[in-house]
Amino acid sequence: MTLRPYSRKGRLPTTFIDVKKLLLAFVLLANSCSNAEEIEFVDENVFTQTFEIENELITLKEIYEDNSQPMVINLWATWCTPCLEEMPHFEASHRKYYEKVKFIGINISDSPTRASKRAKELQISYLLGRDPDGKFTKSLNAIGLPVTAFFDVEGKLSKIHQGPISKEALEESVLELLNV
């Protein structure tokens, strides 16, 4: 009995094609979860996109018009461990720069009660809001959490940090907003 070489009439085996698809999905996912700061895919209407603060719809534009300060916007959720780990960094920066920079935490996907309870546990004093319909999060083109957006003194989006941010990187980004 002679063995014939494996042949699929010039086509690759389906398992090889599935492995290629899996590899491509992994590369795309790894790329989207990087710490690269890319803002070219952000919805240009992010500044006017609504979110909730104390059951009232508001926009970043309205907040900016009230004080004309740079803003640091952090998207978070109670189930996101890295989000909860970095929130004390935001609180410390808020306490240090509250007269010069507006810090806003926007909770996605949690009930208001759960988010409020967690914020109280962490002793968060900066402005907190919610994105109940996900439109604000989508306008930032956020993939995963946490995400931090930095708006400069002119109200323009200057940087987006995807993923957890260290205390040092947050401090550096805030100083950049202040041109220090």
C-alpha positions as CSV (number, residue, x, y, z in Angstrom):
1,M,0.0,0.0,0.0
2,T,1.4,3.4,-1.0
3,L,0.5,6.6,0.7
4,R,-0.5,9.5,-1.4
5,P,0.5,13.0,-0.4
6,Y,-2.3,15.0,1.1
7,S,-4.2,17.0,-1.5
8,R,-7.3,19.3,-1.3
9,K,-7.1,20.2,-5.0
10,G,-5.0,23.3,-4.4
11,R,-7.1,24.6,-1.5
12,L,-5.9,25.0,2.1
13,P,-7.5,22.9,4.8
14,T,-10.4,24.6,6.6
15,T,-8.6,24.4,9.9
16,F,-5.7,26.5,8.5
17,I,-8.2,29.1,7.3
18,D,-9.8,29.2,10.7
19,V,-6.4,29.6,12.4
20,K,-5.8,32.6,10.0
21,K,-9.1,34.1,11.0
22,L,-8.3,33.7,14.6
23,L,-4.9,35.2,14.2
24,L,-6.3,38.2,12.4
25,A,-8.9,38.7,15.1
26,F,-6.2,38.5,17.8
27,V,-4.1,41.1,16.0
28,L,-7.0,43.5,15.6
29,L,-8.0,43.0,19.2
30,A,-4.4,43.6,20.4
31,N,-4.2,46.7,18.3
32,S,-7.4,48.1,19.7
33,C,-6.4,47.5,23.3
34,S,-3.0,49.3,23.0
35,N,-2.2,52.5,24.8
36,A,-1.8,54.3,21.5
37,E,-3.4,57.7,21.5
38,E,-5.3,58.0,18.3
39,I,-7.9,60.6,17.9
40,E,-8.5,60.6,14.1
41,F,-11.4,58.2,14.4
42,V,-13.3,60.1,17.1
43,D,-16.7,61.5,16.2
44,E,-16.3,65.2,15.6
45,N,-19.5,65.8,17.6
46,V,-18.1,64.4,20.9
47,F,-18.1,67.9,22.4
48,T,-21.8,68.2,21.8
49,Q,-22.8,64.6,22.6
50,T,-25.1,64.4,25.6
51,F,-24.6,62.4,28.8
52,E,-26.4,62.6,32.2
53,I,-25.4,64.4,35.4
54,E,-28.0,64.1,38.2
55,N,-30.7,62.9,35.7
56,E,-30.1,66.0,33.5
57,L,-28.7,65.8,30.0
58,I,-25.6,67.9,29.5
59,T,-22.8,68.2,27.0
60,L,-19.1,68.9,27.4
61,K,-19.7,72.1,25.5
62,E,-22.1,73.3,28.2
63,I,-19.6,72.4,31.0
64,Y,-16.8,74.1,29.1
65,E,-18.8,77.3,28.5
66,D,-19.4,77.6,32.3
67,N,-15.7,77.7,33.2
68,S,-13.4,77.6,30.0
69,Q,-11.1,75.1,31.7
70,P,-9.3,72.1,30.2
71,M,-11.2,68.9,31.0
72,V,-10.2,65.3,31.8
73,I,-12.9,62.9,31.0
74,N,-12.7,59.3,32.4
75,L,-15.0,56.5,31.2
76,W,-15.4,53.9,33.9
77,A,-17.6,51.1,35.3
78,T,-17.9,49.4,38.6
79,W,-17.1,46.0,37.1
80,C,-13.8,47.3,35.6
81,T,-11.0,46.6,38.0
82,P,-8.4,48.9,36.2
83,C,-11.0,51.7,36.3
84,L,-11.4,51.4,40.0
85,E,-7.7,51.2,40.6
86,E,-7.1,54.4,38.7
87,M,-9.9,56.5,40.2
88,P,-7.9,57.5,43.3
89,H,-5.3,59.0,40.8
90,F,-8.0,61.1,39.2
91,E,-9.3,62.1,42.7
92,A,-5.7,63.2,43.7
93,S,-5.3,65.2,40.5
94,H,-8.7,66.7,40.9
95,R,-7.8,67.9,44.4
96,K,-4.5,69.3,43.2
97,Y,-5.8,71.0,40.0
98,Y,-9.5,71.7,40.7
99,E,-9.1,75.4,40.1
100,K,-7.4,74.9,36.7
101,V,-8.8,71.6,35.3
102,K,-12.3,70.1,35.3
103,F,-12.3,66.3,36.0
104,I,-15.4,64.3,35.0
105,G,-16.0,60.6,35.5
106,I,-18.6,59.1,33.2
107,N,-20.0,55.8,34.2
108,I,-21.1,53.4,31.5
109,S,-23.4,50.4,31.9
110,D,-24.0,50.5,35.6
111,S,-27.1,51.4,37.6
112,P,-26.9,54.9,39.1
113,T,-27.2,53.3,42.6
114,R,-24.3,51.0,42.1
115,A,-22.1,53.7,40.5
116,S,-22.9,56.2,43.3
117,K,-22.2,53.6,46.0
118,R,-18.8,52.8,44.5
119,A,-17.9,56.4,44.0
120,K,-18.7,57.1,47.7
121,E,-16.6,54.1,48.8
122,L,-13.7,55.6,46.8
123,Q,-14.4,59.1,48.2
124,I,-14.7,60.6,44.7
125,S,-15.4,64.3,44.8
126,Y,-15.0,65.2,41.1
127,L,-18.1,65.5,38.8
128,L,-19.7,62.2,38.0
129,G,-22.1,61.5,35.2
130,R,-23.6,58.6,33.3
131,D,-23.8,57.5,29.6
132,P,-27.0,55.3,29.8
133,D,-27.5,55.0,26.0
134,G,-23.8,54.7,25.2
135,K,-23.8,57.5,22.7
136,F,-21.1,59.5,24.4
137,T,-18.9,56.5,24.7
138,K,-19.5,55.7,21.0
139,S,-18.6,59.2,20.0
140,L,-15.2,58.8,21.6
141,N,-14.8,55.5,19.7
142,A,-14.0,53.8,23.0
143,I,-13.0,50.2,22.9
144,G,-12.9,48.7,26.3
145,L,-12.4,50.4,29.6
146,P,-11.0,52.5,31.0
147,V,-10.7,55.4,28.5
148,T,-9.5,58.9,29.4
149,A,-10.0,61.9,27.1
150,F,-8.1,65.2,27.5
151,F,-9.6,68.5,26.2
152,D,-7.4,71.5,26.1
153,V,-7.9,75.1,27.2
154,E,-9.7,75.8,23.9
155,G,-12.1,72.9,24.4
156,K,-10.5,70.8,21.7
157,L,-9.8,67.1,22.1
158,S,-6.1,66.8,22.5
159,K,-5.5,63.2,23.5
160,I,-7.2,59.9,24.2
161,H,-5.6,57.3,26.5
162,Q,-7.1,53.8,25.9
163,G,-6.6,51.5,28.9
164,P,-5.4,52.1,32.5
165,I,-3.4,55.3,33.1
166,S,-0.7,55.5,35.7
167,K,-0.5,58.3,38.2
168,E,2.6,59.6,36.5
169,A,1.1,59.5,33.0
170,L,-2.0,61.3,34.3
171,E,0.1,64.0,35.9
172,E,2.1,64.5,32.7
173,S,-1.0,64.7,30.6
174,V,-2.6,67.3,33.0
175,L,0.6,69.4,32.9
176,E,0.5,69.3,29.1
177,L,-3.1,70.6,29.2
178,L,-1.8,73.5,31.4
179,N,1.2,74.1,29.2
180,V,3.5,73.6,32.1
